Amino acid sequence: MLASYNQTPSTNKPGEDRAKTRNIPALALGAGDAASATLVSSPNSQAGIVQFIDSANESLDIEQMSYPLEWKVASSPSITSSSVQNPAITALIAAARRGTTVRVLLNDDNSFAHPKPDNPDGDLSDGVGKQTNQKTVDYLNQLAATDSLKIEARIVNISAVEITYIHNKGMIADGQRSFISSINGTQNSVMNNREIAINLESAEGAAYYKTAFDFDWNQSERNRSSEIPGFNILFQAFQNLVSAL
C-alpha cells in the first residue's frame, strides 16, 4: 500500500443551500487504498489519455462533457484544414476490437446549445453545444452493430439524473483504475488548455466511481431511434401485428 485516503461522509445533498434541491440523495463519500496516483496534465495530455484507454482489457467506462468524433489538423500552412478521428475514440475502438467491453456516456448537447438565427446549432466554441456528442454516440453504436463490437454509447438523461449537465471527464478501467480529470475530449482541452488528471490505481476508488457511473448510465436509456432510423416505428408495427393475431 503506497497511499490511503479516508473521507468523512457528508450529510448535505448537492444543491441543499439553493432554492431547488435534488430528490436524489448524494453518493456517500468513500475510503480505501491506492497503489499509485499518477498525474496527467494538459497541454499535450493525449499520450496519457490514450495510454489509460490502452490499459483496459476487460471493461472501460467513459463519462464526458464533450467528446467530438473528429479533430481538425492543418493540411498546409494555409487556412485549409482537414479532420482526423479523435485519438481517444480511435483508442477505445481498438480496445473494443481486442475484446474490452466499452460504455460511453456523454452530455446532452442541448444543455449547452444557445441557438441564434445565424447559428442554429449553438454558439459555443470548440464543438460544445453543436450536437458533437450525439454524432459520436450514433457513430459508436452503428460501428458496434456493423462490426459486432462490445461498445455502447448513450446520451445522459439529465432530467432523470437531476443534473443541469455532465461536467465529469472521467474513465474507469477493469474495475481497478480511475482517470479523474478536468480534461475534455476536445482538441483544445487536450492539446492547449491547462488541465489536470489523476490516474488512480485503486479498486476501492474504481468501485466508488463505478457506482456513480452506473447510476447515470442506468437512468439514461439508449436511444435506438437515433442510430437506426425507423427502427422503433417498425418494431411497434410488429408488436401491433402480433397483438392482433
BELRAFEN-V742530 format. One record per pair of residues at least 12 apart in sequence whose C-alpha atoms are under 6 Angstrom apart, sorted by the first residue. I is the first residue (numbers start at 1). J is the second residue. D is the distance in whole Angstrom. If there is no record, write none. Layout:
I J D
I J D
//
This chain:
1 35 5
2 35 5
3 34 5
4 32 6
4 33 4
4 34 6
5 31 6
5 32 6
6 31 4
9 28 6
9 29 5
13 26 5
32 204 5
34 201 6
34 202 5
35 201 6
36 201 5
37 199 6
37 200 5
38 198 6
38 199 5
39 197 6
39 198 5
40 196 6
40 197 5
41 195 6
41 196 4
42 190 6
42 193 6
42 194 5
42 195 5
43 191 5
43 192 5
43 193 5
43 194 6
44 190 6
44 191 4
45 190 5
50 88 6
56 173 5
56 174 6
57 100 5
58 100 5
58 174 5
59 100 5
59 101 5
59 102 6
59 173 6
59 174 5
60 102 5
60 172 6
60 173 5
61 102 6
61 103 5
61 171 5
61 172 5
62 104 5
62 170 6
62 171 4
63 105 5
63 106 6
63 169 6
63 170 5
64 106 5
64 168 6
64 169 5
65 106 6
65 107 5
65 166 5
65 167 5
66 184 6
66 185 6
67 133 6
67 185 5
68 132 5
68 133 6
69 85 6
69 86 6
69 136 5
70 84 5
70 85 4
70 86 5
71 83 5
71 84 5
71 86 5
96 149 6
96 150 6
101 150 5
102 151 5
103 151 6
103 152 5
103 153 6
104 153 5
105 153 6
105 154 5
105 155 6
106 155 5
106 156 6
107 155 6
107 156 6
107 166 5
108 155 6
108 156 6
109 129 5
109 131 5
112 129 5
113 129 4
137 153 5
138 227 5
154 222 6
156 220 5
157 220 5
160 219 6
169 181 5
169 182 6
169 184 6
175 206 5
176 201 6
176 202 5
176 203 4
176 206 6
177 200 5
177 201 4
177 202 6
177 206 6
178 199 6
178 200 5
178 206 5
179 198 6
179 199 5
180 197 5
180 198 5
181 197 4
182 195 6
182 196 6
183 195 6
//
